[in-house]
Amino acid sequence: MKVTIKDIAKMADVSISTVSRVVNNSKPVNDEVRKRVLDAIKQTNYRPDLTGGSAGGSNDNLIGVIIPQSNNTVLDDFNLGIRNLAELYGYEVIVGLTDSSMESELHYLDLFRRLGTRGNILVGSMPQQEHMELIAASSAPCVLAGQASQIPSLPSVHLDNITASYEAVTYLIQKGHRSIAMIRAAGESAVGGDRYRGYRQALDDAGIHINESLVVESGFSVENGRLAMKNILSSGQQPTAVFCSTDWMAVGAMNYLIDSGLRIPEDVAVFGFDNSYVASLVRPKLSSVEYSGTEIGRTATRTLIKLIKGEAVSPSHANVAHHLKIRESTG
């Protein structure tokens, strides 16, 4: 006898609608309740038909998206682009929101395998062997979005973060800055590693010594950026400019500089990245690297649908365009 959604609800001691919310990730569900539902799904190998048929159906039009949980950032644009193109081609989207950890990414890759998604889009950390093992265990193709894949068999759609960062820092150098700090994301991901590599390369090419005491790792929030800027100034050295891995970090840096009585850009210029909506709301308005997260989402989905249909994908690793949006924070 096939396991039904009613069976899962009974096992987890929740309502049918709660099971549906967990499976579709449509509304917030208490962590403990979510765990009970997922445990029941795992124990029974239940495969809900998210396309409207009976339990255990084919799910021929279902795409899985694994993406870090983050509000009011460029990741919202990724999601929008994915959904827009998926709907255009008649596909439904199921989203797994992660905490940016490998464990949560692997959990959703395995869950989507059991749910029978036709293909998946991974937005998150650089895939490791564990990711690839789960992808290989599934018959569904996968596309990496927001990172440049180092694996030939895993197509990717991304921004050229190294070049974009290089151009932003070069702009600051051309404005006469020689003491340029960086508030960078931790790790070797595109946001952390690639944007830092672009920063270093720009300084190297300009013959400027890299002062590592002016480079501080930071989390992604405004408060993280504020604390990072505090650490930089606490070193006893005041840079004339600071380049930040994200706009939200940059806003935090600006807040600390202003609270410390420093003027932007007269005393310290600030350059962000992503050109999120906050860049045009703060005062002074924030210079930033602009690109279309929506286009990354659309292109990744277009690539995935081609793979689902068995079509060739070229190029297998695609860049979206970027440019510098110059505003008041850099003068």
PyMOL commands that set and color helices and strands:
alter all, ss='L'
color gray80, all
select helices_A, chain A and resi 5-12+16-24+31-44+74-88+102-115+129-137+161-174+190-205+212-214+222-234+247-259+277-280+293-308+328-330
alter helices_A, ss='H'
color red, helices_A
select strands_A, chain A and resi 62-68+92-98+119-122+142-145+156-159+180-185+215-218+241-244+269-273+287-291+317-320+322-325
alter strands_A, ss='S'
color yellow, strands_A
deselect
rebuild
show_as cartoon
